[in-house]
Amino acid sequence: MGYSSDGDYITTTMGVISHNERYVSTDTDGDGVSDWDSAYIQHDASISDGFSGGPLIDLNGNIIGINSEKIIQTGVENMAFSIPINIVLDLASQLEQGIIPQRPVLGISAMYVKDIINSDYYSSIYYIPEWLDYGAYITELVDGSVASIGGLLIGDILLTFDNEKITYSYLLRAKLGECVIGSNQEVEITVLRNNE
């Protein structure tokens, strides 16, 4: 159920959650390039323009998300996204303490193996063993980054991160999002290098 208010008018709409953990690419630094896959609840409750910020409420009256955005395009009706309440509460807690939330980064640019093997062009540039159908092929590496210090190299294929098989970018970003900056947390990774 979505809720929005505009002065004299209140709108409540019934909605069905079609996906409780949908990742949508987001440009977090305003440079026009999507650099993070944010987790959302996808639902079909109607959200009017300018009404993001209202709660997504379950049938028991619990707030389960904060309405954030919707897709506006021909042929798409009532496809909306809410930030899950656990993420909102975590961010709010940090903000209340004066902490500016930071997203951890590895310091790599990568192409995903699925995208490479499905493209005649990219598969002619990047070598992927025939048996491999997942992973992130590292195309660029930032000097001094966590990935660089950890020993990753351009051409490595990142297969797992903290025991998560990397099939899509959102999986890697979701696992990265669990890491706490400055915690000195160690994460086990598996890399394919020179077919080993």
C-alpha positions in Angstrom: 0.0 0.0 0.0 1.5 3.4 -1.0 0.6 6.7 0.7 1.1 10.3 -0.5 -0.2 13.6 0.6 -0.5 17.0 -1.1 -2.1 19.5 1.3 -5.8 18.9 1.0 -5.6 15.6 -0.8 -4.5 12.2 0.5 -3.9 9.3 -1.8 -3.8 5.6 -0.7 -3.3 3.0 -3.3 -3.2 -0.8 -3.1 -0.1 -2.4 -4.5 1.4 -5.8 -5.1 5.1 -6.3 -4.4 6.4 -8.0 -7.5 10.0 -8.2 -6.2 11.2 -7.7 -2.7 14.8 -7.2 -3.6 15.3 -5.5 -7.0 18.6 -3.8 -7.8 18.4 -0.7 -9.9 21.5 1.1 -11.2 22.0 4.6 -9.8 24.3 7.5 -10.4 25.3 8.5 -6.8 27.9 11.2 -7.7 26.0 13.1 -10.4 28.5 12.4 -13.2 25.9 10.8 -15.5 27.4 7.2 -15.0 25.6 4.6 -12.9 28.1 3.6 -10.2 25.9 1.7 -7.7 23.1 -0.8 -7.8 20.7 0.2 -5.1 18.3 -2.3 -3.5 14.6 -1.5 -3.8 11.3 -3.1 -3.2 9.5 -3.2 -6.6 5.7 -2.7 -6.4 2.8 -1.5 -8.4 1.3 1.1 -6.0 0.7 4.3 -7.8 3.1 7.1 -7.0 2.3 10.6 -8.3 5.0 13.0 -9.4 6.6 14.7 -6.5 5.2 12.2 -3.9 8.4 10.2 -3.3 9.2 10.0 0.4 5.9 8.5 1.5 5.7 5.1 3.2 5.1 1.7 1.7 2.9 0.0 4.2 2.0 -3.7 4.5 -1.5 -5.0 5.4 -0.6 -5.0 9.1 0.2 -1.3 9.0 3.9 -1.7 9.2 6.1 0.6 7.2 8.3 -1.6 5.1 9.8 0.9 2.7 10.0 4.6 1.7 8.7 5.3 -1.8 11.5 6.6 -3.9 11.0 6.5 -7.6 8.9 5.1 -10.5 9.5 4.3 -14.1 7.8 6.7 -16.5 7.7 5.4 -20.1 5.3 4.3 -22.7 3.9 0.8 -22.0 4.9 0.9 -18.3 2.2 1.5 -15.7 2.6 1.6 -11.9 6.1 0.3 -11.7 7.5 1.9 -8.5 10.4 1.4 -6.2 10.7 1.8 -2.4 13.9 1.9 -0.3 13.6 -1.1 2.1 13.0 0.2 5.7 16.1 -1.6 7.1 18.3 0.4 4.8 16.4 3.6 5.6 16.8 3.0 9.4 20.5 2.2 9.0 21.1 5.4 7.0 19.0 7.5 9.4 21.0 6.1 12.3 24.3 7.2 10.7 23.0 10.6 9.7 21.7 11.2 13.3 25.2 10.6 14.5 26.6 13.1 12.0 28.2 10.3 9.9 28.1 10.8 6.2 27.4 7.3 4.7 30.2 6.1 2.4 30.0 3.2 0.0 33.0 1.0 -0.1 34.7 0.6 -3.5 37.2 -2.0 -4.8 38.8 0.4 -7.3 38.2 -1.6 -10.4 36.3 -1.2 -13.7 34.9 -4.5 -14.9 32.8 -6.1 -17.6 30.7 -9.0 -16.6 31.4 -12.4 -18.2 27.7 -12.8 -19.2 27.9 -9.5 -21.2 31.2 -10.5 -22.8 30.1 -14.0 -24.0 26.8 -12.6 -25.3 28.7 -10.0 -27.5 30.6 -10.9 -30.6 32.6 -7.7 -30.3 33.6 -8.0 -26.6 34.2 -11.8 -26.9 36.8 -11.0 -29.6 38.6 -8.6 -27.2 38.4 -10.4 -23.9 39.3 -14.0 -23.5 36.8 -16.0 -21.5 37.3 -19.8 -21.1 34.5 -21.8 -22.7 33.5 -23.4 -19.4 33.1 -20.1 -17.6 29.7 -18.2 -17.6 30.0 -15.9 -14.6 32.4 -13.4 -13.0 33.7 -9.9 -13.5 36.5 -9.3 -15.9 38.8 -6.5 -14.6 39.4 -4.0 -17.3 40.9 -1.1 -15.2 42.5 -0.9 -11.8 43.0 2.2 -9.7 46.5 2.5 -8.2 46.5 2.4 -4.4 43.0 1.0 -4.3 41.9 -1.9 -2.1 41.9 -4.1 -5.2 45.4 -3.0 -6.2 46.8 -3.5 -2.7 45.0 -6.9 -2.5 47.0 -8.0 -5.6 44.3 -8.0 -8.3 45.4 -7.4 -11.8 43.9 -6.2 -15.1 42.7 -9.3 -16.9 41.8 -11.1 -13.7 38.3 -12.5 -13.6 36.7 -12.1 -10.1 34.7 -15.2 -9.6 33.5 -14.9 -5.9 33.5 -12.2 -3.3 32.9 -13.3 0.3 31.6 -16.6 -1.0 29.1 -15.0 -3.3 29.3 -16.2 -6.9 29.5 -13.0 -9.1 27.0 -13.4 -11.8 25.7 -9.8 -12.0 27.1 -6.4 -11.0 24.4 -5.9 -8.3 25.6 -9.0 -6.5 29.2 -7.7 -6.2 27.9 -4.2 -5.2 25.5 -5.7 -2.6 28.4 -7.7 -1.0 30.6 -4.6 -1.1 27.8 -2.7 0.6 28.0 -5.0 3.6 31.6 -4.0 4.2 32.3 -1.3 6.7 34.9 1.3 5.7 37.8 1.5 8.2 36.9 -1.8 9.9 39.9 -3.7 8.4 37.5 -6.4 7.5 39.0 -9.2 5.4 37.0 -10.7 2.6 37.9 -13.9 0.8 37.8 -13.7 -3.0 38.4 -16.2 -5.8 40.0 -15.0 -9.0 40.7 -16.7 -12.3 44.1 -15.6 -13.6 45.8 -17.2 -16.6 43.2 -20.0 -16.6 44.1 -20.9 -13.0 
